């Protein structure tokens, strides 16, 4: 088989996310709607002796499997900060400035629509997140002829974006705190840090502690997915053989996260019943804030801050890229999808509001993907 005949995994991951969203919409808007709803609300119990956790399947996906996703994100953040593109402050300045613009402008647009709406204010962070897999998947679909610096910029920007999303979730989307559970989770993390300091390189002890931390964080009121990030920061960078456990875990988890967990999350959360939706529904404050925040705010926030940073001498534009390249990538950051839907589930329990969030995130992500793809296709070198 020729190398050119092999499908790019990044491209395949993006296509799977699109397919999962389409299937979710089909299932929830057809004769299979009851099956779809029943499947997601199936109660699943995991117990050891008298101790157990019982949740609907949807919450196991959102609280459990997404913790693995955030664990992978944490590993990528650690590697990039210590030895990757973000380890050099000069190189990191550009994506940091871009990420700030991609947070401030969308949030400002959203708040301008919901400033006098107390319920709407809770969703201010929905349009500030970028979906790494989806955005990189669309970039891969463009094909050859683009500077490699574009992928590096988009990946670095999205990782910083995820760092911001993690901080936002920790600060703004926590319920009533249980300090006992938080204390136990802190003991688990302290144990992982001590193991790292003592030179423990085997991964299995860290995973056992990670499961304990996840249960404690789940019961604490802080969202359980943050346990994945905290554990990732404790994984050792090198072992006695000179290997990198962080990279090994990344390579091992990538197929599971991008080809199973994220499509399953999309399938579970993108299904919205379209009956009754019209211009009036989409033009409401929350949907308009999300659509314009993602589609308009992200692209102009990212591109505007990069342009200003370069003109002010704070950072340098990659030499192989044009401003049109930069603008194309800026548009792709408006693909919120997984992260936007995830933050929406944290902000709201009301099914009616969640339906508005789902449809508006899908619309904005679709428009960003199509426009970004089309523009970058035009900029390809022959």
N, C-alpha and C positions, 0 to 999 in steps of 0.2 A: 504493500500500500504506500502510495506517495505521501510525503509529508503534507502536501497541499490538500490531500483528500481527507485528512484528519480534522474533525471539527474542533475549533478552539474551545477549550473548557469554559473560558470566560463568556464566550458568545453563547454556548449551550446553556449556561446558567441563566443568562438574561432571557433566553427563549423559554426556559422552563418556568420562570417567574411570570412571564406573560401568559403562558398556557394555563398556569395554576389560577391566575386571576380570571381568565376567560371561563374556565371550568366552574369556578365558584359562582360567577354570574349566571351561567347556564343552569347549574343545579338549583340555585335559589330562585330562579324565575321560570321554572318548568314544573312538570308533574313530580319531579324529584325533590321539591322544596322541603317536604316533610322528612324525607330521608336525610337531607343535608342538615336540617335543624336537629333531628334526633341523633345523628352521628356526632355532632359537636357537643351535644348536651348529655352524651352517655357518661354516666358516673364511673370513674376509675379510682380504685382504692389500692394503695400500696401500704402494707403493714408489716411490722416486725413485732411479734408478740402482741402486747396490748397497745403498742404505739403504732399509729397509722395516719396517713394523709388521704383524704377523700375529696376529689374535685371533679367537675365536668371535664371532658377531654379538651375542650377549648382552653381552659385555664392551665391544663398540663402543658399544652403547646405554648401558650403565652408566658407562663411562669417557669416551666421546666426546660423545654427544648430551647427557648430563647436565651436561657442562661448559658447554654453551650455556645450559642451564637456570640454572646457578649464575651465569653471566655476566649473565643478565637479573636475577637476584636481587641481584647486586652493583650493577647500575645503579640498581635501585629503592632499595637501601640508601643509595647515594651521594646520590641526588636527595632522598630523605626527610630525610636528615641535614643537607644543605646548605640546602634551600629548602622542604622539606615539613613534615609534621606533627611530625617528630622534631627539627626545627631549633629549636623553642621548648622549652626544658627543662621549663617548667611543663606544657606539653601532653604532653611525652614521658614525664613521670614516671609517669602512670597505666599506659600499656602496658608500661613497663619493669618496674614492680612486678608487674604481671599476668604477664609473661613469666617472671620469676624464680620466682613461685609455680608456674607451669606447667612448670617444669623440676625444681625441688627436690622437690615432693611426688610426682610420678610416679616419679622416680628412687628416692626413699626407699621407695615401695611395691614397686617392682621388686626392689630390693636386699634388702628384708625377706623375699622369697620365695627369693632366690638367694644369700643371704649365705654359706652353707656349700657352694655349688656353684661351683667355680673356672671351669668352662665357662660357667655362667650369668652370671657377673659381667661377661663381655665384652659382653653385650647390654644393659647398664644404660641406654644412651642411646636405645634403640629407642622407648620410650614417651614421650620428652620432646619430640618434634617434632610440629608441626602442618602439615598440607598446605594451603597457601594457596589453591590453585585449587579444591580439593574443598570446603573450608570456605566460601569465598566463593560457590561454586556453590550450596550448600545454602541459604545466606542469601538468594541471589537467587531461589531456588525459592519461598521464603516469600511473595514478591510485595510489593506496596505496603502502606503502612500502618506501616512501621517507621521510627524516627528515623534520619536519615542518619548520625548520630554512631556508630551501631552498626557500620556498614561501615567507617568510619574507624578505630574502636577495633580491630576484628578484623584489618584490614589492617596497622595499626601493630604490633599484638601479634605477628602472624604474621611480620612482617619482623624484629622483634627476636628472635623465636624462631629464625629462620633464621640470624641472626648468631651466636647461641649454638651452633646446630648446626654451622656452619662452623668455629668455634673448637674444638668438641668433636672433630670429624673430624680437624682438623689436629693436635691434641694426642694424642688417644687411639687413633686408627685409622690409624696410619702403620706401615709395615713397616720393614725395615732400610734405613737412609738411605744414599743415594749422594751424598756431598758434592760430587762433581764435577758431577753433574746438577743439584743444588740451586744450585751456584755459577753454572752456565750460565743457569738459570732466573732467578736474581737479576740477572744481567747484562741479560737480556731485559727484566725489569721496570724496571731502572734506565734502559734506553734509552727505554722508554715514558714514564717520569716526565720525563726530559730533553726529549723531544719535546713533552710538555705544557707544560713550563716555557718552551720556545722558541716556543710559539704554534702548533705544528702542529695544524691543525684537521681535516684530512682523516682519515677513519676507516680507509681501507684500510691505511696503514702500521701502525696499531695492531693490526689483525686479523692481519697477517703476523707481527708480533712475538708476538701471542697464540698463534698456531699453534706457533711455536718454543717458547714457554714451556710449552705443553701437552705437547709431546713430552718436554721436559726434566723436567717435574714427573712425568709418567707413568713415566719411568725412574728417578726419585729415591727412590721408596718412599712419598712423600706422595701422597695420592689426587689424580689428575689434574684432578678437577673444581675444585679450589681455584685452578687457573690461571685459570679463568673469572672468579672473584671478584676476584683480584688485578688482572687486566687491566681489569675494569670500573672499578676505583678510579682508573685512569689516564686514562680517557676524559675529554676536556675538557667542561666544563659549557656553555660558549658559544663561538661562532665569530665571524668578522668581520662576518657578516650579522646578528648578534644572535640567531641561532637556538641551540637547545639540542641538541647532538649526543646527549647522554644520553637526553633524551626521545624524540628521533627514533629512536634505536636501540631504545628500549623499545617504541615503537609498531610498529616494523618486526618485532621479534622476538616480540611477544605472540602473534600468530596461529600462528606456527610452534611455539612452546613449548607453548601451552595446547591447541592443536588437533592437534598431531602428536607432538611429543617426549614429553610427559607421558602421553598415552594409549598410545603405543608402549611406554614404560617400564612402565606398568601392565600391559599385555598380556604383556610379557616376564617380569615378576616376580611377578604375582599368581596365576599358574597353579599350583595345588597339587592333587595327587591326593588326593581325599577318602576313597578306599577305605582302611579300617582305622582311620580317625579315630573316636574316641568320647569319652565323658566322661573316661576315664582319661588320654587323650592331652592334652586341653585343660586338665585339672586339674594337669598337671605344673608344675614350678616356673617354667620360662621362659614358657610360654603364660599362666599365671595372672598372673605379674608384668607381662606386656605388656597383657593385657586389663584388669586392674584399674588398672594405671598409666595407660593411656590413658583409659579410660571413667570411672574414679572419680578418679584422681589429677589429671588435667588440669582437670576441671571444678571440683573443690574447691580445687585449688591456685590456679587463676586467680581464681575468685570470692572465695575466702577472703583472698587477698593484696590484692585490690582493696578488699574491705570493710574490712580492717584498715588499709590505707593511707588510706582516706577518713576513718575514725573517728579515726585518729591525726593527721589534718591534713596528711599527706604529699602528697596529691593530691586532685583534685576529680572527683566523678562527673559525667559530661556531663548538663547540666540537662534535656535533652529525654528522657532515658532513665529507666526505672524499674529497681529492683533485679531484677525479673523479666526485663527485657531483658538486663541484664548477666549474669544466670545462664544465660539461653538461649545467649548468645554464648560463655560459658565452656564450656558443654557441647560446642559445635561445635569447640572447640580440641582435643577428644579425637579428631578425625579425623586420624589420623597418616598413613596410606596411603603416598603417594609417598615422603616423607622417612623415615618409619619403615622401610619396606621397603628403602630405599636404605642406611640405617645398618645394617640387618640383613645386607645383602650384604657390608658392610665387616667386620662383626664375625665372621661365620661362613662357613666353606667346606663344612661338613658338610651334605649334602642333607637329612638327617633333621631337624636343628635348623632349617634354613631353612624346611622345610615347616611346622613348628610356628609359626615366626615369621609366615609368610604367613597362615596360618589365623587366628591370634590377632589380628593387625593388622586383618584383614578383619572379624572379629567385632566388635572394639572400635570400629572406624571406622563400621561399619554401625549399631551401637547409639547411638553419639554423634550420627550424622547424623539418625536417626529421632527420638530424644528431643529433640534441639535444634530440629529442624524443627517438631515437634509443639508444643513449648512456645512458640516464637516465633510460630507461627500463632495461638495463643490470645491473644497480647499485641498483635496488630495493631489499630490504630485503624480504625474504619469510615470 
